[in-house]
Amino acid sequence: MKKLIALLLVTIILITVCACDEKETVTIKTPKDAVIDRAEWHVNFIITNYGCKRTRAQVTTIRETTENTFVFYGTYSAIDAYNQNVSGTFEGTGTYYPETQKASVDVEID
């Protein structure tokens, strides 16, 4: 019985060590994906600051104008402070900076 418990403990320890040894995979975003993520985050942030909740912004169209510079259009929906559904559109421009692997956006919300 003691050998069975010892074997069980050794098995658990080995599984734990193997699970901790896995390498994390790093995902590198494309410039387009970085601009989309930043634009959607920015719109959600602005709408939330107006007191809305359950915000959802989605870039529906994006086009590269010059290298690492994009024009995008999208839609948003949320629930306002009076529990009414609100929705609209937004558009803007975004720039991806390869040296920092980050994007900045300028957004206009209708």
Summary of the structure (lengths in Angstrom):
residues: 110
radius of gyration: 22.9
end to end distance: 71.7
largest distance: 71.7
contacts: 281
relative contact order: 0.17
helix: 35%
strand: 42%
